[in-house]
Amino acid sequence: MTAITPEKLLEELRRAAGVVTGITAKLTEPDVKAPSELPDWTRGHVLAHLGGIANAMARQLEFAARGERIELYDGGFESRTRAIDMAAGHSMAEHRADVDAALGRALHAFESLDDVGWQTPINYRGGVVFDGGLALWRELTIHAADLGTGRGPETWSRPFCEHLFDFLSARVPEGQRFVLQPLGLPGVAIGAPGGRSTVINGMLTDIAAWLAGRTPTLGSLRATAAADGVELPALLPWPAGVPATR
């Protein structure tokens, strides 16, 4: 797998932020009220969440720089949900301004880091700033696809998909082992060594989308167990950073 260094992660964050701002620049007023790819959420809900998570992660870094830790969302998960519901109905101009400001704040916080700063502890998942950067990369990339504007999982990069393979190995049920076999690339085994084995074949992005609970867009997935075709296995919930996150 491609190693993700702080320098590479910062590059990926800038790229992901650029994708989001590129999408929001083209959305119209009717677009923002249309359904997203997420159940019960409009595009306005997704945009509100993107602004919220970018601000939340920036806040993690700002407090960490002062040697302090703070919960991800001011007021906790319930406050996060209320803020999304309240902001979902904003105008497209308001969403665009909020998302642009939040992404600018987050990128500034990450761009201000030195080598030590990337390893500073934060409250999110009990990790360090680097873990927060990975989380924001996931949020921006996956939710850009959730906006449903034609830029789906098929656009995800190899480094991002390989990162999802690692991060989402937590979704493999106990006692099972998945052998992920992207077309033309080395296989990756996740889950319990020696567990009941299922091979998942397909395009790299389709496998990553399935693991992330999103719809594979290239229609290439095939699961086999003991050389026989089987249904795709069930997955455990997304490994949540706070209770009941999407």
C-alpha positions as CSV (number, residue, x, y, z in Angstrom):
1,M,0.0,0.0,0.0
2,T,1.0,3.6,-0.6
3,A,2.5,5.1,2.6
4,I,0.7,8.3,3.6
5,T,3.1,10.8,5.1
6,P,2.1,14.2,6.6
7,E,3.2,15.9,3.4
8,K,1.2,13.6,1.2
9,L,-1.8,13.9,3.5
10,L,-1.7,17.7,3.3
11,E,-1.6,17.4,-0.5
12,E,-4.6,15.1,-0.4
13,L,-6.5,17.4,1.9
14,R,-6.0,20.3,-0.5
15,R,-7.1,18.2,-3.4
16,A,-10.2,17.0,-1.6
17,A,-11.1,20.5,-0.5
18,G,-10.7,21.6,-4.1
19,V,-13.2,18.9,-5.2
20,V,-15.8,20.1,-2.7
21,T,-15.4,23.7,-3.5
22,G,-15.6,22.9,-7.2
23,I,-18.8,21.1,-6.7
24,T,-20.4,23.8,-4.5
25,A,-19.4,26.5,-7.1
26,K,-21.7,24.8,-9.6
27,L,-24.7,24.0,-7.4
28,T,-27.9,26.0,-7.9
29,E,-30.7,26.9,-5.5
30,P,-32.8,23.9,-6.6
31,D,-29.8,21.6,-6.4
32,V,-29.3,22.2,-2.7
33,K,-32.8,21.1,-1.8
34,A,-32.6,17.9,-3.9
35,P,-31.9,14.5,-2.3
36,S,-28.4,13.4,-1.7
37,E,-27.1,9.9,-1.9
38,L,-27.6,9.6,1.9
39,P,-31.0,8.4,3.2
40,D,-33.2,11.3,4.4
41,W,-30.5,13.9,3.7
42,T,-30.7,16.6,1.1
43,R,-27.6,18.0,-0.5
44,G,-28.1,20.9,2.0
45,H,-27.7,18.4,4.9
46,V,-24.4,17.1,3.3
47,L,-23.1,20.6,2.8
48,A,-24.0,21.5,6.4
49,H,-22.1,18.4,7.6
50,L,-19.1,19.2,5.5
51,G,-18.8,22.7,6.9
52,G,-19.4,21.3,10.4
53,I,-16.8,18.6,10.3
54,A,-14.2,20.9,8.8
55,N,-14.8,23.5,11.6
56,A,-14.7,20.7,14.2
57,M,-11.4,19.3,13.0
58,A,-9.9,22.8,12.8
59,R,-11.0,23.3,16.4
60,Q,-9.2,20.1,17.4
61,L,-6.0,21.4,16.0
62,E,-6.4,24.9,17.3
63,F,-6.8,23.6,20.9
64,A,-4.1,21.0,20.4
65,A,-1.6,23.8,19.5
66,R,-2.3,25.3,23.0
67,G,-1.8,21.9,24.6
68,E,-5.5,21.4,25.2
69,R,-8.0,18.8,24.1
70,I,-11.7,19.4,23.4
71,E,-14.6,17.3,22.2
72,L,-15.0,17.1,18.4
73,Y,-18.3,19.0,18.3
74,D,-19.1,21.9,20.7
75,G,-22.0,20.5,22.7
76,G,-21.4,16.9,21.5
77,F,-23.2,14.7,19.0
78,E,-26.7,16.0,19.7
79,S,-25.5,19.6,19.0
80,R,-23.9,18.4,15.8
81,T,-27.1,16.9,14.6
82,R,-29.2,20.0,15.5
83,A,-26.7,22.2,13.7
84,I,-26.9,20.1,10.5
85,D,-30.8,20.2,10.6
86,M,-30.9,23.9,11.2
87,A,-28.4,24.7,8.4
88,A,-29.7,22.3,5.8
89,G,-32.2,24.8,4.5
90,H,-29.8,27.6,4.0
91,S,-29.5,29.2,0.6
92,M,-26.8,28.0,-1.8
93,A,-24.9,31.2,-1.3
94,E,-24.9,30.7,2.5
95,H,-23.8,27.1,2.1
96,R,-21.0,28.1,-0.3
97,A,-19.7,30.8,2.1
98,D,-19.9,28.5,5.1
99,V,-18.2,25.5,3.4
100,D,-15.5,27.8,1.9
101,A,-14.8,29.4,5.3
102,A,-14.7,26.1,7.1
103,L,-12.3,24.5,4.6
104,G,-10.1,27.5,4.7
105,R,-9.9,27.4,8.4
106,A,-9.1,23.7,8.5
107,L,-6.5,23.9,5.7
108,H,-4.8,26.8,7.5
109,A,-4.6,24.7,10.7
110,F,-3.0,21.8,8.9
111,E,-0.7,23.9,6.9
112,S,0.6,25.6,10.0
113,L,1.9,22.3,11.5
114,D,5.5,21.4,12.0
115,D,6.7,17.8,12.3
116,V,5.9,17.7,16.0
117,G,2.5,19.2,15.5
118,W,1.3,16.3,13.4
119,Q,1.8,14.0,16.4
120,T,0.2,16.2,19.0
121,P,-2.6,14.4,20.9
122,I,-6.2,15.4,20.1
123,N,-9.5,14.2,21.6
124,Y,-10.8,12.7,18.4
125,R,-10.6,8.9,18.7
126,G,-7.9,9.4,21.4
127,G,-5.5,9.9,18.5
128,V,-3.1,12.6,17.2
129,V,-3.4,15.4,14.7
130,F,-2.4,13.1,11.8
131,D,-5.4,10.9,12.6
132,G,-7.6,14.0,12.5
133,G,-6.2,14.7,9.0
134,L,-7.0,11.2,7.8
135,A,-10.6,11.6,9.2
136,L,-11.1,14.9,7.4
137,W,-9.7,13.4,4.1
138,R,-12.3,10.6,4.5
139,E,-15.1,13.0,5.2
140,L,-14.4,15.4,2.3
141,T,-13.9,12.6,-0.2
142,I,-16.8,10.4,0.7
143,H,-19.3,13.2,1.2
144,A,-18.3,14.8,-2.1
145,A,-19.6,11.6,-3.7
146,D,-22.7,11.7,-1.4
147,L,-23.7,15.0,-3.0
148,G,-24.7,13.0,-6.0
149,T,-23.4,15.4,-8.7
150,G,-21.8,12.8,-10.9
151,R,-18.5,12.5,-9.1
152,G,-18.9,9.2,-7.4
153,P,-16.6,6.6,-5.8
154,E,-15.2,5.7,-9.3
155,T,-13.1,9.0,-8.9
156,W,-11.5,7.9,-5.7
157,S,-7.7,7.6,-5.9
158,R,-5.7,4.4,-5.2
159,P,-4.1,5.9,-2.0
160,F,-7.6,6.8,-0.7
161,C,-9.1,3.4,-1.5
162,E,-6.1,1.6,0.1
163,H,-6.5,3.8,3.2
164,L,-10.2,2.8,3.4
165,F,-9.2,-0.9,3.2
166,D,-7.1,-0.3,6.3
167,F,-9.4,1.9,8.3
168,L,-12.6,0.0,7.4
169,S,-11.1,-3.4,8.3
170,A,-13.0,-2.7,11.6
171,R,-16.2,-3.5,9.7
172,V,-15.2,-7.2,9.2
173,P,-17.4,-9.3,11.5
174,E,-15.7,-11.4,14.2
175,G,-14.3,-14.7,13.0
176,Q,-14.3,-13.6,9.3
177,R,-11.5,-12.7,6.9
178,F,-12.0,-10.8,3.7
179,V,-9.5,-11.1,0.9
180,L,-9.9,-8.0,-1.2
181,Q,-8.7,-8.6,-4.7
182,P,-8.8,-5.4,-6.8
183,L,-8.5,-6.0,-10.6
184,G,-4.8,-5.8,-11.6
185,L,-3.5,-5.0,-8.1
186,P,-2.2,-7.0,-5.2
187,G,-4.7,-8.5,-2.9
188,V,-5.3,-7.3,0.7
189,A,-6.5,-9.5,3.6
190,I,-8.5,-7.8,6.4
191,G,-10.2,-9.3,9.4
192,A,-9.3,-12.3,11.6
193,P,-6.3,-14.4,10.5
194,G,-7.6,-17.9,10.0
195,G,-11.2,-16.8,10.0
196,R,-13.9,-17.9,7.5
197,S,-12.6,-16.5,4.3
198,T,-14.5,-14.6,1.5
199,V,-12.8,-13.2,-1.6
200,I,-14.1,-9.9,-2.9
201,N,-13.1,-9.3,-6.5
202,G,-13.7,-6.2,-8.5
203,M,-12.4,-2.7,-9.4
204,L,-10.5,-1.0,-6.7
205,T,-13.1,1.8,-6.3
206,D,-16.0,-0.6,-6.2
207,I,-14.5,-2.6,-3.3
208,A,-13.7,0.7,-1.4
209,A,-17.2,2.0,-2.0
210,W,-18.8,-1.3,-0.7
211,L,-16.6,-1.2,2.4
212,A,-17.7,2.5,3.0
213,G,-21.4,1.6,2.7
214,R,-21.7,3.4,-0.6
215,T,-23.0,2.2,-4.0
216,P,-20.3,0.7,-6.2
217,T,-20.6,2.6,-9.5
218,L,-18.7,0.2,-11.9
219,G,-20.8,-2.9,-11.2
220,S,-17.7,-5.1,-10.9
221,L,-18.1,-6.8,-7.5
222,R,-18.1,-10.6,-7.1
223,A,-17.8,-12.5,-3.8
224,T,-16.6,-16.1,-3.6
225,A,-16.1,-18.5,-0.7
226,A,-14.4,-21.9,-1.2
227,A,-14.4,-21.1,-4.9
228,D,-18.2,-20.8,-5.1
229,G,-20.1,-17.6,-5.8
230,V,-21.8,-16.1,-2.7
231,E,-23.6,-13.0,-1.7
232,L,-21.5,-10.0,-0.6
233,P,-21.0,-10.5,3.2
234,A,-22.6,-8.2,5.8
235,L,-20.5,-5.5,7.4
236,L,-20.3,-4.2,10.9
237,P,-21.2,-0.5,11.4
238,W,-18.8,2.2,10.4
239,P,-16.2,2.7,13.1
240,A,-17.6,5.8,14.7
241,G,-15.6,8.7,16.1
242,V,-18.6,9.8,18.1
243,P,-21.8,7.8,18.8
244,A,-24.1,7.1,15.9
245,T,-22.2,9.1,13.3
246,R,-23.1,8.7,9.6
